[in-house]
Amino acid sequence: MTFDNTAKKLQSQATVLDIEQIRADFPILSQQVHGKPLVYLDNAATTQKPNQVIETIDQYYRQYNSNIHRGVHTLSERGTAAYEKARLTIRDFINASSEKEIILLSGATEAINLVAQSYGRSRLSEGDEIIISQMEHHSNIVPWQIVAEQTGASLKVIPINDAGELIMDEYRKLLTDKTRLVAVGHISNALGSINPIKEIIDLAHEYGALALVDGAQAVPHTVVDVQALDCDFYAFSGHKLFGPTGTGVLYGKQTLLEDMPPYQAGGDMIKMVTFEKTIYNDLPYKFEAGTPHISGVIGLGAAIEYVNNIGLQAIAAYEHELLDYATEALTTVKGLRIIGTAANKVSVLSFIMDNIHPHDLGTILDHAGIAIRTGHHCAMPVMQHFQIPATARASMAFYNTKQEIDCLVQGIEYAKKVFA
């Protein structure tokens, strides 16, 4: 499913979710903050974890904590089986063609840096061009700046319009026979904009360029099929997908990964080491040096199973309903301006208030038990485009409710009175 589907179709599926039961699965949501029920609206920064994930991690440490891939004893074999089962779960989740294409890392940031250093640094040279966009997270900007400095390649930027959408005509103008790689976010963390990622990939391929997609904000909200997209690389984080922090995934086409040199060296990424020569391990282990975040990866597998059981189509439908409700509610607040009004969005709302700095607003809302994000959201070029220093951002997940949106609006109205 893609977000090109009509709102009507999405809303027709929204009744599938049992929100009360879902909320009961997330123990953190039942607490109070400053004497108020917690309203957690910072899901674009990190999502909360269901009991199923917490218990899976607990079980690992209580019952079969061990290092993997190296031991012949029972605990190691159990740990290895659980770890590799999670890899298969991730493979199926994004419809990769092989588990060899699933590299398990610390997050989307490491995944992008891996491609920048392993592919970019070894393949790019002076005169080559990399294309990114104006709405990228810093983790999909800075690695390309570094590799451009290392290789002499140049960086081009797709501009955005005032709705927070990529200007596709300008993207087409940027593509040349010198373009080697296009690295673009699937969904903007600062604006919620859904980019026409399939079209972006196809256009890159027409010029012989590779396409990397930062999917950190996409995988919690929509079905991702890497084979249908035909992307060359796809990166995402576990902690935005209701899984543990310190986990992430790089998908790469097998033929590309096989030709790329290792990103880091250490245990498990080798077949043989002598002082004269090292023979590297096969995929995916060639890119997985050292002891991994074993419990985290097993927990990520459990998180994906949890999401699969609910169904991403039902999740997308419900979150679209929440977005419509929240957008309408916030537009009734005098002095509030929504930043990012793309026609296709996920449940992220960035906004500014007349005469109230976002940080001040966030502090007042926190005292009402409402957690939002304030700042530049690691997307400073977006703020520069809109000529603002920061925004307040409310980002919703499938465990949020319309009643929580009402609390947000009430909190903003209270803040207006404080600063009147």
GIJO-V945016 format. One record per pair of residues at least 24 apart in sequence whose C-alpha atoms are under 6 Angstrom apart, sorted by the first residue. I is the first residue (numbers start at 1). J is the second residue. If there is no record, write none. Layout:
# GIJO-V945016
i:I j:J
i:I j:J
This chain:
# GIJO-V945016
i:1 j:223
i:10 j:317
i:11 j:317
i:13 j:314
i:13 j:317
i:14 j:314
i:14 j:317
i:14 j:318
i:23 j:399
i:25 j:50
i:25 j:51
i:26 j:50
i:33 j:369
i:34 j:367
i:36 j:369
i:37 j:369
i:38 j:369
i:39 j:369
i:39 j:370
i:40 j:371
i:41 j:371
i:41 j:372
i:41 j:394
i:41 j:395
i:41 j:396
i:42 j:372
i:42 j:373
i:42 j:395
i:43 j:395
i:43 j:396
i:44 j:395
i:46 j:239
i:46 j:240
i:47 j:240
i:47 j:242
i:48 j:242
i:49 j:242
i:53 j:299
i:53 j:302
i:53 j:303
i:57 j:295
i:57 j:299
i:83 j:298
i:86 j:298
i:86 j:301
i:94 j:224
i:94 j:225
i:94 j:226
i:95 j:225
i:100 j:283
i:100 j:284
i:101 j:251
i:101 j:252
i:101 j:254
i:102 j:251
i:103 j:249
i:103 j:250
i:103 j:284
i:104 j:249
i:105 j:247
i:105 j:248
i:105 j:249
i:106 j:246
i:106 j:247
i:106 j:248
i:107 j:237
i:107 j:246
i:107 j:247
i:107 j:248
i:108 j:235
i:108 j:236
i:108 j:237
i:108 j:248
i:109 j:139
i:111 j:235
i:111 j:250
i:113 j:143
i:114 j:263
i:118 j:260
i:118 j:261
i:118 j:263
i:119 j:260
i:121 j:147
i:125 j:151
i:125 j:152
i:125 j:153
i:126 j:152
i:126 j:153
i:127 j:153
i:128 j:153
i:128 j:178
i:129 j:153
i:129 j:154
i:129 j:155
i:129 j:178
i:129 j:179
i:129 j:180
i:130 j:155
i:130 j:181
i:130 j:182
i:131 j:155
i:131 j:156
i:131 j:157
i:131 j:182
i:132 j:157
i:132 j:182
i:132 j:183
i:132 j:184
i:133 j:157
i:133 j:158
i:134 j:158
i:134 j:159
i:135 j:382
i:137 j:378
i:137 j:379
i:138 j:378
i:138 j:379
i:163 j:340
i:163 j:341
i:163 j:342
i:164 j:340
i:164 j:342
i:165 j:342
i:177 j:207
i:179 j:209
i:180 j:209
i:181 j:209
i:181 j:210
i:181 j:211
i:182 j:211
i:183 j:211
i:183 j:212
i:183 j:213
i:184 j:213
i:185 j:213
i:185 j:214
i:186 j:214
i:186 j:215
i:187 j:217
i:187 j:218
i:191 j:340
i:192 j:345
i:192 j:346
i:192 j:348
i:193 j:342
i:193 j:345
i:194 j:344
i:194 j:345
i:198 j:229
i:221 j:316
i:222 j:312
i:238 j:300
i:242 j:303
i:243 j:300
i:243 j:303
i:244 j:296
i:262 j:287
i:265 j:289
i:266 j:290
i:315 j:398
i:319 j:347
i:319 j:398
i:323 j:347
i:347 j:395
i:347 j:396
i:348 j:395
i:349 j:393
i:349 j:394
i:350 j:391
i:350 j:392
i:350 j:393
i:351 j:391
i:351 j:392
i:352 j:391
i:358 j:391
i:358 j:392
i:365 j:411
